[in-house]
Amino acid sequence: MSDSDCLLISVMYVYEHRGKSYRQLLQCALKVSRDSVPHDVLEHPMEPENLDRLHELLPEHVRSLGPIVDVQNIFEIHDTTTTSQKAG
């Protein structure tokens, strides 16, 4: 069993273009060590105080886009940038 949880975090990006306001849902996968946050944050991620904590963990370029609007647990995050295997 893993010592971390994988989350798919959705943020609402609101922007203006040519005088019109647009909204776009953007998602970021986040792997969180269970030891790095209180248990309640992962058990109840949509509680306001827990959303604030998860928002702090996002990379700055994602965090600056907008508020978290949804959090889902996902099975795994597979990072292919760290493997030396090449697709054949």
C-alpha positions in Angstrom: 0.0 0.0 0.0 1.3 3.4 -0.9 2.1 6.1 1.7 0.6 8.8 -0.5 -2.7 9.7 -2.1 -3.1 10.8 -5.8 -5.6 13.5 -6.4 -7.1 15.1 -9.5 -7.7 18.8 -8.6 -9.9 21.0 -10.7 -9.5 24.8 -10.6 -11.7 27.3 -12.3 -9.7 29.7 -14.5 -11.7 32.9 -15.3 -10.3 35.2 -17.9 -11.4 38.0 -20.2 -10.8 38.2 -24.0 -12.1 41.0 -26.2 -14.4 42.2 -23.5 -16.0 38.9 -22.8 -15.5 36.8 -19.6 -14.7 33.1 -20.0 -14.4 30.2 -17.6 -12.3 27.1 -18.2 -12.0 24.1 -15.9 -8.3 23.1 -15.6 -7.1 19.9 -13.8 -3.8 19.1 -12.1 -2.8 15.7 -10.7 -1.2 15.9 -7.3 0.5 13.2 -5.3 0.3 14.0 -1.6 2.3 12.1 1.1 -0.1 11.1 3.9 2.6 12.3 6.4 2.7 15.8 5.0 -0.9 16.8 5.7 -3.4 16.2 8.5 -5.6 13.1 7.9 -8.7 15.3 7.6 -7.4 17.0 4.5 -7.4 13.8 2.5 -10.6 12.4 4.0 -12.6 15.6 3.5 -10.8 17.6 0.8 -13.8 19.8 -0.1 -14.1 21.3 3.4 -13.1 25.0 3.1 -10.0 24.8 5.4 -8.9 21.6 3.6 -9.3 23.3 0.2 -7.0 26.1 1.4 -4.3 23.5 2.4 -4.5 21.6 -0.9 -4.4 24.9 -2.8 -1.1 25.8 -1.1 0.3 22.4 -2.3 -0.4 23.2 -6.0 2.4 24.5 -8.2 2.4 28.3 -8.3 1.5 28.4 -12.0 -1.7 26.3 -11.3 -2.4 28.0 -7.9 -2.5 31.4 -9.5 -5.2 30.4 -12.0 -8.1 30.2 -9.6 -9.8 28.4 -6.8 -10.2 24.7 -6.4 -13.7 23.6 -7.4 -13.4 19.8 -7.3 -11.1 17.1 -5.8 -11.2 13.5 -6.8 -9.0 10.6 -5.7 -7.4 8.8 -8.6 -5.6 5.4 -8.6 -2.1 6.5 -9.6 0.1 9.1 -11.3 2.6 7.6 -13.6 5.5 10.0 -14.4 7.1 8.9 -17.7 9.6 11.7 -17.7 11.7 9.9 -15.1 12.0 6.5 -16.8 14.8 5.6 -19.2 12.7 3.3 -21.3 11.9 4.6 -24.8 8.7 3.7 -26.7 9.6 1.3 -29.4 
